[in-house]
Amino acid sequence: MNVHYPVFIISSEEEIEQCPVFPVDKFRWNCVYKPKTTGRLGYVPDKGFFLKMYCCESNPMRKAFGSNSMVYKDSAMEGFFCFEPTSSDASYLNFEMNANGALLIQHGTGRFNRSFLPDSEVYSCGCKAERFDDHWTVCTWIPEILIRHYYKIDTIQEGFSFTCNFFKISETPEIEHYASAYPIDSPEPNFHLLQFFGTAVVESMPQ
């Protein structure tokens, strides 16, 4: 990815296809296979960020259903977001999704200091998945009302910046793999490292 990822201001989720693609192609650790994965992120003013991810898997593992289920044991795509990157003990939100549209969300300041969001907040994100012959997609909102609940943010507008990383994962040995959009320098699998998040900036869509 570039020095920063441009998050275009869009008017609806239908415009997400006009947003820049980010590859999730930094594979590390034990990877039995490496499915091609990409994503897009846009911002709808006063509604929130809209994330859509794509993976070239024809039959993704999808055993988990419901909110906060163990989707990382399936074939999952994920987005981690830190909306207070200047803080030394910054908290972040992790969104983890499988091909059933099951969504796990946690908030906290580190890998082991995390709390699950209540079902009502998980369902408010409207996570949806679609399966096709040779790939699957998943999308979710990161609602602005949810962001404001966990962060002291006055306004989100052009120039607003935050840090994030995006992942493809399965912890199941038969299909085990770990990939990130921004590279992670760690001897063992660990997506919960803020120092390896990249910067995203809200920008107007080019005319």
matplotlib code that plots the C-alpha trace (Angstrom):
import matplotlib.pyplot as plt

x = [0.0, 1.0, 2.3, -1.4, -4.6, -7.1, -10.6, -12.9, -16.0, -19.0, -22.8, -23.8, -22.5, -23.2, -20.3, -17.7, -16.6, -15.2, -12.9, -9.2, -8.4, -6.0, -4.3, -4.1, -1.0, 1.6, 1.7, 3.6, 4.1, 2.5, 0.5, -0.9, -2.2, -2.5, -6.0, -6.0, -7.7, -8.4, -10.7, -12.1, -13.0, -15.2, -16.8, -20.4, -20.8, -22.8, -23.3, -19.8, -17.1, -18.2, -15.8, -16.0, -13.6, -13.1, -11.5, -10.8, -12.1, -14.8, -15.8, -14.7, -14.9, -17.9, -19.0, -19.6, -22.9, -24.2, -22.5, -19.0, -18.6, -15.1, -15.0, -11.1, -11.4, -13.2, -11.9, -12.2, -11.5, -10.8, -10.4, -8.8, -9.3, -7.6, -9.3, -7.0, -3.5, -1.8, -2.4, 0.4, -2.2, -4.6, -7.6, -8.8, -11.7, -11.3, -14.0, -13.7, -16.1, -16.8, -18.7, -21.9, -21.8, -21.0, -19.3, -17.0, -16.2, -13.9, -12.6, -9.6, -6.0, -4.1, -4.4, -5.4, -7.2, -10.3, -14.1, -16.7, -19.2, -22.8, -25.0, -27.0, -23.9, -22.7, -26.0, -26.1, -23.1, -25.2, -22.5, -23.4, -21.6, -22.1, -20.7, -20.0, -18.5, -14.9, -14.9, -16.8, -17.3, -18.2, -19.1, -19.8, -20.4, -18.3, -21.1, -20.1, -22.4, -20.4, -17.1, -18.3, -19.3, -15.8, -13.7, -13.8, -14.1, -15.7, -16.0, -15.1, -14.4, -11.9, -8.4, -9.4, -6.8, -6.7, -4.7, -5.8, -4.8, -6.7, -6.3, -7.1, -6.9, -7.8, -6.4, -7.7, -4.6, -6.0, -6.2, -4.1, -3.0, -2.2, -2.0, -2.1, -2.4, 0.5, 3.5, 3.9, 7.3, 6.6, 8.1, 4.6, 1.1, -0.2, -2.5, -2.8, 0.3, -0.5, 3.0, 2.3, -1.0, -1.0, -2.5, -5.8, -7.0, -10.5, -10.4, -12.8, -13.4, -11.4, -13.6]
y = [0.0, 3.6, 6.0, 6.5, 4.9, 7.4, 6.9, 8.6, 10.5, 8.7, 9.3, 5.7, 2.1, 1.6, 3.9, 1.7, 0.3, 3.8, 3.7, 2.6, -1.1, -2.2, -5.6, -8.0, -9.8, -9.6, -13.3, -14.4, -17.4, -20.7, -20.4, -23.6, -21.6, -17.9, -16.9, -13.6, -10.9, -7.2, -4.6, -1.0, 1.5, 4.6, 7.2, 8.4, 11.6, 11.3, 7.6, 6.0, 4.0, 1.3, -1.7, -4.2, -7.1, -9.7, -13.1, -15.6, -18.8, -20.9, -22.7, -20.8, -22.5, -21.0, -22.8, -19.8, -18.0, -15.1, -12.2, -12.5, -16.2, -17.6, -16.6, -16.6, -20.5, -20.2, -18.4, -14.8, -11.3, -8.5, -4.8, -3.2, 0.5, 2.9, 6.3, 7.8, 7.1, 9.9, 8.2, 6.1, 3.5, 3.8, 1.6, 0.0, -1.8, -5.2, -6.3, -10.0, -11.6, -14.9, -16.0, -16.4, -12.7, -13.5, -10.5, -10.4, -7.0, -6.2, -2.9, -2.5, -1.4, -4.6, -8.2, -9.4, -6.3, -6.5, -6.5, -7.9, -5.3, -6.1, -7.8, -4.6, -2.8, -5.8, -6.0, -2.3, -2.7, -4.6, -7.2, -9.1, -11.7, -13.0, -16.2, -16.7, -19.5, -18.4, -15.8, -14.3, -10.8, -9.4, -5.9, -4.0, -0.5, 1.0, 3.4, 6.9, 6.7, 3.6, 5.5, 8.4, 6.1, 4.8, 7.8, 11.5, 12.8, 16.1, 15.7, 13.5, 15.4, 15.7, 15.4, 13.3, 10.5, 7.3, 4.1, 0.6, -2.7, -5.4, -9.1, -12.6, -15.4, -18.9, -20.6, -24.0, -26.2, -27.5, -24.0, -22.0, -18.7, -15.1, -12.1, -8.3, -5.2, -3.6, -5.8, -7.1, -7.8, -10.4, -13.8, -15.3, -14.6, -11.4, -8.9, -6.8, -4.6, -0.9, -0.1, -1.9, -0.2, 2.1, 5.6, 6.3, 9.8, 10.9, 12.6, 13.9, 11.7, 12.9, 14.5]
z = [0.0, -0.4, 2.2, 3.1, 1.9, 0.5, 1.9, -0.6, 0.5, -1.1, -1.0, -0.6, -0.3, -4.0, -4.8, -2.9, -6.3, -7.2, -4.1, -4.3, -3.9, -1.2, -1.5, 1.4, 0.2, 3.0, 3.9, 7.0, 9.3, 8.4, 5.2, 3.8, 0.9, -0.1, -1.4, -3.3, -1.1, -1.7, -0.2, -0.5, 2.2, 1.8, 4.0, 3.9, 5.9, 9.1, 8.5, 8.8, 7.0, 4.6, 4.2, 1.4, 1.0, -1.7, -1.7, -4.4, -2.7, -4.3, -1.1, 2.0, 5.3, 7.1, 10.2, 12.5, 12.7, 14.8, 16.5, 18.1, 17.0, 16.3, 12.6, 12.7, 12.8, 9.5, 6.4, 7.6, 6.4, 8.9, 9.4, 12.5, 13.1, 15.5, 15.7, 18.3, 16.8, 18.7, 22.1, 23.6, 24.8, 21.9, 21.7, 18.5, 17.1, 15.3, 12.8, 11.8, 9.2, 7.5, 4.4, 6.4, 7.3, 10.9, 12.5, 15.6, 17.0, 20.0, 21.5, 23.7, 24.0, 23.2, 22.1, 25.6, 26.9, 24.7, 25.2, 22.9, 21.7, 22.6, 20.1, 19.4, 18.2, 16.2, 14.3, 13.8, 11.4, 8.9, 7.9, 4.8, 2.7, -0.8, -2.3, -6.0, -8.1, -7.7, -5.0, -2.0, -0.7, 2.7, 3.7, 6.9, 8.2, 10.9, 12.0, 12.9, 16.0, 17.1, 16.5, 18.6, 21.4, 21.8, 20.7, 21.5, 17.9, 17.1, 13.4, 10.5, 7.3, 4.5, 6.0, 8.9, 9.5, 11.4, 11.3, 10.2, 8.9, 7.0, 7.2, 5.7, 8.2, 9.2, 12.3, 11.2, 10.3, 7.0, 5.6, 8.0, 6.6, 7.7, 5.4, 6.0, 4.0, 5.8, 6.7, 10.2, 11.7, 14.4, 15.1, 15.6, 14.2, 15.8, 14.1, 17.2, 16.8, 16.3, 15.2, 12.0, 11.2, 8.2, 7.9, 6.1, 5.2, 4.3, 0.8, -1.7, -4.7, -7.7, -10.4]

ax = plt.figure().add_subplot(projection="3d")
ax.plot(x, y, z, "-o")
ax.set_aspect("equal")
plt.show()
